[in-house]
């Protein structure tokens, strides 16, 4: 039993009272007074604290709402050029779903977001964005230089003429759920510096030079998807892949972990031959 | 039965070198059908890294 247990303190107080029955003035233990007051105050403070927390949460929500109302023009905003550029968001979860229609809306939107981890489909829909007419109106540095970004869910990225440095130096980016492209799409430094990229899925036809030279972790499925999307007329066009990625993806292992002899060259060459026949040059960097 | 022979031309850079056609770079190049590879030549790894750094400076 603790020396400062309430019962103990009361017992001590009673003993003092008995022992000092004939004394005119008795000073009750400071401990007991402190305990009683503290107990009551404690409840009172706890109640206040609850109120403070509710107030804090409500205030925060009000501030959050006010922020998004202003940024999204009460849900009517249709262009988001550089909207989150150089900000510290970890997740961007707006009040209204961001569904831009104006053609500049891909430019620098998430450029250099130092803490951004994930782009969530629940909050973004780019499927109605008008196609850009100029370089900067495509997917121009859209996610570039966001070093913590790990995943981009399918946010409806539409085909554009220009994928200029779209994911440049997104060094933690592992997965891009879906990129829609077409025969007009060009790719300049689109994936440069994406050294963690494992999974990317294209939809549509890749008809121009494209490079994944820094993507040394690209999966077998992703490489096969890229090859499958290469156009039937690739004359003069080049696909660049990371040699390390191809070596890893196309070397099949036996149950004991030893490589199946010739699997790399055999399966890889079977995979690329139709594309070479279609005019594509394939380089491993 | 029809039997076709397909020739795949594969260029591999010498140790410490990189292949380039002036625009693209690689250690191994699988040429397109019908390409004789005349446009490809070797540069040193150092020259390649210099070009990479130049490109990076433009963006950062």
Contacts between the chains, C-beta under 8 A, distances in Angstrom:
chain1	res1	chain2	res2	distance
A	144	B	59	7.7
A	145	B	59	8.0
A	145	B	60	7.5
A	165	B	59	6.5
A	168	B	59	6.1
A	169	B	59	7.5
A	169	B	60	7.4
A	189	B	55	7.5
A	189	B	59	7.3
A	192	B	55	7.8
A	209	B	23	8.0
A	209	B	24	7.4
A	211	B	24	7.7
A	213	B	25	7.4
A	213	B	26	7.9
A	234	B	32	7.0
A	235	B	32	7.3
A	236	B	32	8.0
A	238	B	23	7.8
A	238	B	24	4.8
A	240	B	24	6.0
A	240	B	25	7.5
A	240	B	26	6.3
A	243	B	26	7.6
A	243	B	27	5.5
A	243	B	28	6.2
A	269	B	8	6.4
A	269	B	30	8.0
A	272	B	30	5.8
A	273	B	6	6.5
A	273	B	8	6.5
A	276	B	8	6.4
A	276	B	30	6.0
A	276	B	31	7.0
A	276	B	32	5.4
A	276	B	33	5.2
A	277	B	6	7.7
A	277	B	33	4.8
A	278	B	32	8.0
A	278	B	33	7.9
A	279	B	32	4.9
A	279	B	33	7.0
A	279	B	34	7.9
A	280	B	32	5.7
A	281	B	24	7.5
A	281	B	29	6.6
A	281	B	30	6.9
A	281	B	31	5.8
A	281	B	32	4.8
A	281	B	35	6.7
A	282	B	29	7.4
A	282	B	30	4.4
A	283	B	19	7.3
A	283	B	24	5.5
A	283	B	25	7.0
A	283	B	26	3.0
A	283	B	28	7.0
A	283	B	29	4.7
A	283	B	30	7.5
A	284	B	26	5.3
A	284	B	27	5.9
A	284	B	28	4.2
A	284	B	29	7.6
A	284	B	30	7.9
A	285	B	18	7.9
A	285	B	25	5.7
A	285	B	26	4.7
A	285	B	27	6.4
